[in-house]
Amino acid sequence: MSTEMRALDRIPPWSMAVAAMLLIQFTNAFSVFVIDDVGPAGTALLRMACGTVFLWAIARPSLRTIRSRDVPILILLGVATGMMTTLFLFAVERIPLGTAVAIEFLGPLTVAGLTSRNKRTLVWPGLALVGVVLLTEPWMGTIDFLGVAFALAAGVCWGLYTVFTQSVGDRFSGISGLSLTIPVATIAILPIGLPQVIGGDFSWTVLLIVAGIALITPVASFGLEMLALRKMNHAAFGTLLSIEPAFGVLIGLLVLAQSPAVPQIAGIVLVVIAGAAAQRYGHREITVVAADVEAAGESAGRDADPAPVRSQERSTGREDYGYPQGD
């Protein structure tokens, strides 16, 4: 294992996930201003295209390391990522950022519940769900149903994203997996994004703004999520994401002047409690069976078919609760 990866392994995975959430919500808020120029799909396309350029310049992925059985999961993650971003931007065009995040969160929340192997772990998704309801305020009767539909569809993609990201993160070291899936995301949303870019008010200023956004999301934030998911199970990661609706409301207030009502503040409290509790659970111990296959292949100077980097979860009798292993 490289020195860089050993240093990253010392960082608590929940802290990387929280940092990623903050970065994602900042970029979502600033994307609202770009939507006025090139539309939600156009904004998503430009973000993914710029992200592809940055990731290839940073990671320089080796296509020789891709095996035939890696291709389906890379495509699935790429499509889920592209559609998740696009559908969410369609949602925030119509409804407040915090509300959109809360609704979208139901996707990973469902994954957390379905993948939990112990009923006691369901208390935290259950508590977060109550907070999500308070954040969305369905009783107010002023919901934009199309915006809600976009957010729900984005949530489905978000749930799939958490599952596929862990698989890709186990197979590819660092952000090399991300550099292979973001181009797929770009291609997936090209048919709906390109017409909006061409028909919108595109300019070099817009491109520079989107490039700055892309450097944060997808490059930095998605990279942090992938690293976090290498050491966390789906239930823990999905529940930790309970904090994200709160971040959405907070950043919506700071950047977009979208003020939360009293019930929404109560919802924030509930999801923060659930998210804080989640960081005690779900450490996913990684045992590297074949370390950094890309570097090994290059140092050997041959185009060998590398063995996959596999992760193994130790059986200690506590894995159902997700406590840190090997303490």
MOMO-V361273 format. One record per residue. N is the residue number from 1. RES is the residue in one letter. SS is DSSP state (H for helix, E for strand, - for the rest). PSI is psi in whole degrees, -180 to 180 (999 if undefined). NEAR is the number of other C-alpha atoms within 8 Angstrom. Layout:
# MOMO-V361273
n:N res:RES ss:SS psi:PSI near:NEAR
n:N res:RES ss:SS psi:PSI near:NEAR
This chain:
# MOMO-V361273
n:1 res:M ss:- psi:137 near:7
n:2 res:S ss:- psi:161 near:6
n:3 res:T ss:H psi:-38 near:6
n:4 res:E ss:H psi:-45 near:6
n:5 res:M ss:H psi:-35 near:9
n:6 res:R ss:H psi:-38 near:9
n:7 res:A ss:H psi:-41 near:8
n:8 res:L ss:H psi:-33 near:7
n:9 res:D ss:H psi:-22 near:7
n:10 res:R ss:- psi:-11 near:6
n:11 res:I ss:- psi:129 near:8
n:12 res:P ss:- psi:131 near:7
n:13 res:P ss:H psi:-33 near:11
n:14 res:W ss:H psi:-32 near:10
n:15 res:S ss:H psi:-35 near:8
n:16 res:M ss:H psi:-38 near:13
n:17 res:A ss:H psi:-42 near:14
n:18 res:V ss:H psi:-43 near:10
n:19 res:A ss:H psi:-42 near:10
n:20 res:A ss:H psi:-41 near:13
n:21 res:M ss:H psi:-43 near:12
n:22 res:L ss:H psi:-45 near:10
n:23 res:L ss:H psi:-42 near:11
n:24 res:I ss:H psi:-43 near:11
n:25 res:Q ss:H psi:-33 near:11
n:26 res:F ss:H psi:-46 near:9
n:27 res:T ss:H psi:-34 near:11
n:28 res:N ss:H psi:-40 near:10
n:29 res:A ss:H psi:-45 near:13
n:30 res:F ss:H psi:-25 near:10
n:31 res:S ss:H psi:-25 near:12
n:32 res:V ss:H psi:-37 near:11
n:33 res:F ss:H psi:-31 near:8
n:34 res:V ss:H psi:-30 near:12
n:35 res:I ss:H psi:-35 near:13
n:36 res:D ss:H psi:-26 near:7
n:37 res:D ss:H psi:-45 near:10
n:38 res:V ss:H psi:11 near:15
n:39 res:G ss:H psi:164 near:12
n:40 res:P ss:H psi:-44 near:12
n:41 res:A ss:H psi:-37 near:16
n:42 res:G ss:H psi:-40 near:15
n:43 res:T ss:H psi:-45 near:15
n:44 res:A ss:H psi:-43 near:14
n:45 res:L ss:H psi:-46 near:14
n:46 res:L ss:H psi:-37 near:11
n:47 res:R ss:H psi:-46 near:14
n:48 res:M ss:H psi:-39 near:15
n:49 res:A ss:H psi:-45 near:11
n:50 res:C ss:H psi:-39 near:12
n:51 res:G ss:H psi:-39 near:15
n:52 res:T ss:H psi:-45 near:12
n:53 res:V ss:H psi:-47 near:8
n:54 res:F ss:H psi:-45 near:10
n:55 res:L ss:H psi:-40 near:13
n:56 res:W ss:H psi:-33 near:10
n:57 res:A ss:H psi:-34 near:7
n:58 res:I ss:H psi:-51 near:6
n:59 res:A ss:H psi:-32 near:9
n:60 res:R ss:- psi:63 near:9
n:61 res:P ss:- psi:144 near:8
n:62 res:S ss:- psi:115 near:7
n:63 res:L ss:H psi:-19 near:5
n:64 res:R ss:H psi:-21 near:7
n:65 res:T ss:H psi:-8 near:9
n:66 res:I ss:- psi:123 near:8
n:67 res:R ss:- psi:164 near:8
n:68 res:S ss:H psi:-36 near:5
n:69 res:R ss:H psi:-9 near:6
n:70 res:D ss:H psi:-24 near:8
n:71 res:V ss:H psi:-47 near:9
n:72 res:P ss:H psi:-44 near:7
n:73 res:I ss:H psi:-34 near:11
n:74 res:L ss:H psi:-41 near:13
n:75 res:I ss:H psi:-44 near:10
n:76 res:L ss:H psi:-45 near:9
n:77 res:L ss:H psi:-40 near:13
n:78 res:G ss:H psi:-46 near:14
n:79 res:V ss:H psi:-43 near:11
n:80 res:A ss:H psi:-41 near:13
n:81 res:T ss:H psi:-47 near:13
n:82 res:G ss:H psi:-45 near:16
n:83 res:M ss:H psi:-35 near:13
n:84 res:M ss:H psi:-47 near:14
n:85 res:T ss:H psi:-45 near:10
n:86 res:T ss:H psi:-49 near:14
n:87 res:L ss:H psi:-37 near:13
n:88 res:F ss:H psi:-41 near:13
n:89 res:L ss:H psi:-33 near:15
n:90 res:F ss:H psi:-37 near:13
n:91 res:A ss:H psi:-48 near:15
n:92 res:V ss:H psi:-12 near:12
n:93 res:E ss:- psi:-23 near:10
n:94 res:R ss:- psi:-28 near:9
n:95 res:I ss:- psi:160 near:12
n:96 res:P ss:- psi:152 near:9
n:97 res:L ss:H psi:-48 near:12
n:98 res:G ss:H psi:-40 near:14
n:99 res:T ss:H psi:-43 near:13
n:100 res:A ss:H psi:-43 near:15
n:101 res:V ss:H psi:-41 near:12
n:102 res:A ss:H psi:-43 near:14
n:103 res:I ss:H psi:-44 near:13
n:104 res:E ss:H psi:-32 near:15
n:105 res:F ss:- psi:-21 near:14
n:106 res:L ss:H psi:-23 near:11
n:107 res:G ss:H psi:-62 near:15
n:108 res:P ss:H psi:-27 near:16
n:109 res:L ss:H psi:-41 near:15
n:110 res:T ss:H psi:-42 near:9
n:111 res:V ss:H psi:-42 near:12
n:112 res:A ss:H psi:-43 near:15
n:113 res:G ss:H psi:-41 near:10
n:114 res:L ss:H psi:-31 near:6
n:115 res:T ss:H psi:-5 near:8
n:116 res:S ss:- psi:132 near:12
n:117 res:R ss:- psi:2 near:5
n:118 res:N ss:- psi:128 near:8
n:119 res:K ss:H psi:-28 near:7
n:120 res:R ss:H psi:-25 near:5
n:121 res:T ss:H psi:-14 near:9
n:122 res:L ss:H psi:-11 near:10
n:123 res:V ss:H psi:-34 near:8
n:124 res:W ss:H psi:-46 near:12
n:125 res:P ss:H psi:-35 near:14
n:126 res:G ss:H psi:-43 near:8
n:127 res:L ss:H psi:-41 near:11
n:128 res:A ss:H psi:-36 near:14
n:129 res:L ss:H psi:-40 near:11
n:130 res:V ss:H psi:-43 near:10
n:131 res:G ss:H psi:-38 near:15
n:132 res:V ss:H psi:-41 near:13
n:133 res:V ss:H psi:-43 near:10
n:134 res:L ss:H psi:-36 near:11
n:135 res:L ss:H psi:-35 near:16
n:136 res:T ss:H psi:-22 near:10
n:137 res:E ss:- psi:60 near:9
n:138 res:P ss:H psi:-20 near:8
n:139 res:W ss:H psi:-8 near:4
n:140 res:M ss:H psi:-24 near:6
n:141 res:G ss:- psi:15 near:5
n:142 res:T ss:- psi:25 near:5
n:143 res:I ss:- psi:135 near:8
n:144 res:D ss:- psi:105 near:8
n:145 res:F ss:H psi:-32 near:6
n:146 res:L ss:H psi:-40 near:8
n:147 res:G ss:H psi:-41 near:14
n:148 res:V ss:H psi:-41 near:13
n:149 res:A ss:H psi:-42 near:9
n:150 res:F ss:H psi:-42 near:12
n:151 res:A ss:H psi:-40 near:16
n:152 res:L ss:H psi:-42 near:12
n:153 res:A ss:H psi:-39 near:11
n:154 res:A ss:H psi:-34 near:16
n:155 res:G ss:H psi:-38 near:15
n:156 res:V ss:H psi:-45 near:12
n:157 res:C ss:H psi:-35 near:13
n:158 res:W ss:H psi:-41 near:15
n:159 res:G ss:H psi:-44 near:13
n:160 res:L ss:H psi:-37 near:12
n:161 res:Y ss:H psi:-43 near:11
n:162 res:T ss:H psi:-35 near:12
n:163 res:V ss:H psi:-50 near:9
n:164 res:F ss:H psi:-33 near:11
n:165 res:T ss:H psi:-40 near:11
n:166 res:Q ss:H psi:-41 near:11
n:167 res:S ss:H psi:-45 near:9
n:168 res:V ss:H psi:-39 near:11
n:169 res:G ss:H psi:-32 near:14
n:170 res:D ss:H psi:-32 near:11
n:171 res:R ss:H psi:-38 near:10
n:172 res:F ss:- psi:137 near:10
n:173 res:S ss:- psi:153 near:9
n:174 res:G ss:- psi:-135 near:9
n:175 res:I ss:- psi:16 near:11
n:176 res:S ss:H psi:-36 near:11
n:177 res:G ss:H psi:-39 near:13
n:178 res:L ss:H psi:-39 near:11
n:179 res:S ss:H psi:-17 near:14
n:180 res:L ss:H psi:-24 near:10
n:181 res:T ss:H psi:-31 near:12
n:182 res:I ss:H psi:-38 near:16
n:183 res:P ss:H psi:-37 near:12
n:184 res:V ss:H psi:-41 near:13
n:185 res:A ss:H psi:-40 near:15
n:186 res:T ss:H psi:-45 near:13
n:187 res:I ss:H psi:-38 near:8
n:188 res:A ss:H psi:-37 near:11
n:189 res:I ss:H psi:3 near:14
n:190 res:L ss:H psi:-44 near:9
n:191 res:P ss:H psi:-31 near:8
n:192 res:I ss:H psi:-22 near:9
n:193 res:G ss:H psi:-38 near:14
n:194 res:L ss:H psi:-44 near:11
n:195 res:P ss:H psi:-35 near:9
n:196 res:Q ss:H psi:-36 near:12
n:197 res:V ss:H psi:-47 near:13
n:198 res:I ss:H psi:-42 near:8
n:199 res:G ss:H psi:-5 near:7
n:200 res:G ss:- psi:-168 near:9
n:201 res:D ss:- psi:64 near:8
n:202 res:F ss:- psi:140 near:10
n:203 res:S ss:- psi:169 near:6
n:204 res:W ss:H psi:-30 near:6
n:205 res:T ss:H psi:-44 near:6
n:206 res:V ss:H psi:-43 near:10
n:207 res:L ss:H psi:-42 near:10
n:208 res:L ss:H psi:-40 near:8
n:209 res:I ss:H psi:-46 near:8
n:210 res:V ss:H psi:-36 near:14
n:211 res:A ss:H psi:-40 near:12
n:212 res:G ss:H psi:-40 near:8
n:213 res:I ss:H psi:-43 near:12
n:214 res:A ss:H psi:-31 near:13
n:215 res:L ss:H psi:-29 near:12
n:216 res:I ss:H psi:-50 near:12
n:217 res:T ss:H psi:115 near:14
n:218 res:P ss:H psi:-11 near:13
n:219 res:V ss:H psi:-65 near:12
n:220 res:A ss:H psi:-49 near:10
n:221 res:S ss:H psi:-46 near:14
n:222 res:F ss:H psi:-33 near:11
n:223 res:G ss:H psi:-42 near:12
n:224 res:L ss:H psi:-40 near:12
n:225 res:E ss:H psi:-42 near:11
n:226 res:M ss:H psi:-41 near:13
n:227 res:L ss:H psi:-38 near:12
n:228 res:A ss:H psi:-41 near:12
n:229 res:L ss:H psi:-17 near:15
n:230 res:R ss:- psi:-20 near:11
n:231 res:K ss:- psi:10 near:11
n:232 res:M ss:E psi:150 near:13
n:233 res:N ss:- psi:169 near:11
n:234 res:H ss:H psi:-40 near:14
n:235 res:A ss:H psi:-45 near:12
n:236 res:A ss:H psi:-45 near:15
n:237 res:F ss:H psi:-43 near:15
n:238 res:G ss:H psi:-37 near:13
n:239 res:T ss:H psi:-37 near:16
n:240 res:L ss:H psi:-32 near:14
n:241 res:L ss:- psi:-5 near:14
n:242 res:S ss:- psi:-27 near:16
n:243 res:I ss:H psi:-24 near:13
n:244 res:E ss:H psi:-40 near:12
n:245 res:P ss:H psi:-36 near:16
n:246 res:A ss:H psi:-43 near:13
n:247 res:F ss:H psi:-39 near:12
n:248 res:G ss:H psi:-44 near:14
n:249 res:V ss:H psi:-44 near:14
n:250 res:L ss:H psi:-48 near:9
n:251 res:I ss:H psi:-31 near:12
n:252 res:G ss:H psi:-36 near:15
n:253 res:L ss:H psi:-46 near:11
n:254 res:L ss:H psi:-41 near:8
n:255 res:V ss:H psi:-39 near:8
n:256 res:L ss:H psi:1 near:8
n:257 res:A ss:- psi:38 near:7
n:258 res:Q ss:- psi:101 near:9
n:259 res:S ss:- psi:132 near:7
n:260 res:P ss:- psi:148 near:8
n:261 res:A ss:- psi:172 near:6
n:262 res:V ss:H psi:-46 near:6
n:263 res:P ss:H psi:-34 near:9
n:264 res:Q ss:H psi:-37 near:13
n:265 res:I ss:H psi:-40 near:10
n:266 res:A ss:H psi:-40 near:11
n:267 res:G ss:H psi:-39 near:15
n:268 res:I ss:H psi:-45 near:13
n:269 res:V ss:H psi:-44 near:9
n:270 res:L ss:H psi:-44 near:12
n:271 res:V ss:H psi:-31 near:17
n:272 res:V ss:H psi:-40 near:11
n:273 res:I ss:H psi:-46 near:8
n:274 res:A ss:H psi:-42 near:16
n:275 res:G ss:H psi:-41 near:15
n:276 res:A ss:H psi:-38 near:9
n:277 res:A ss:H psi:-33 near:9
n:278 res:A ss:H psi:-28 near:13
n:279 res:Q ss:- psi:-12 near:10
n:280 res:R ss:- psi:-10 near:8
n:281 res:Y ss:- psi:157 near:11
n:282 res:G ss:- psi:28 near:17
n:283 res:H ss:E psi:130 near:12
n:284 res:R ss:- psi:100 near:12
n:285 res:E ss:- psi:127 near:12
n:286 res:I ss:- psi:122 near:9
n:287 res:T ss:- psi:113 near:8
n:288 res:V ss:- psi:119 near:10
n:289 res:V ss:- psi:-38 near:7
n:290 res:A ss:- psi:102 near:9
n:291 res:A ss:- psi:143 near:8
n:292 res:D ss:- psi:72 near:10
n:293 res:V ss:H psi:-28 near:12
n:294 res:E ss:H psi:-48 near:9
n:295 res:A ss:H psi:-37 near:7
n:296 res:A ss:H psi:-42 near:9
n:297 res:G ss:H psi:-39 near:12
n:298 res:E ss:H psi:-38 near:8
n:299 res:S ss:H psi:-29 near:6
n:300 res:A ss:H psi:-18 near:6
n:301 res:G ss:- psi:31 near:6
n:302 res:R ss:- psi:156 near:6
n:303 res:D ss:- psi:63 near:6
n:304 res:A ss:- psi:154 near:5
n:305 res:D ss:- psi:105 near:7
n:306 res:P ss:- psi:150 near:8
n:307 res:A ss:- psi:149 near:6
n:308 res:P ss:- psi:151 near:7
n:309 res:V ss:- psi:112 near:13
n:310 res:R ss:- psi:148 near:10
n:311 res:S ss:- psi:138 near:10
n:312 res:Q ss:- psi:134 near:8
n:313 res:E ss:- psi:120 near:9
n:314 res:R ss:- psi:143 near:7
n:315 res:S ss:- psi:107 near:6
n:316 res:T ss:- psi:3 near:6
n:317 res:G ss:- psi:-1 near:5
n:318 res:R ss:- psi:5 near:9
n:319 res:E ss:- psi:-25 near:12
n:320 res:D ss:- psi:-30 near:8
n:321 res:Y ss:- psi:-12 near:9
n:322 res:G ss:- psi:21 near:13
n:323 res:Y ss:- psi:152 near:10
n:324 res:P ss:- psi:135 near:10
n:325 res:Q ss:- psi:151 near:11
n:326 res:G ss:- psi:26 near:3
n:327 res:D ss:- psi:999 near:3
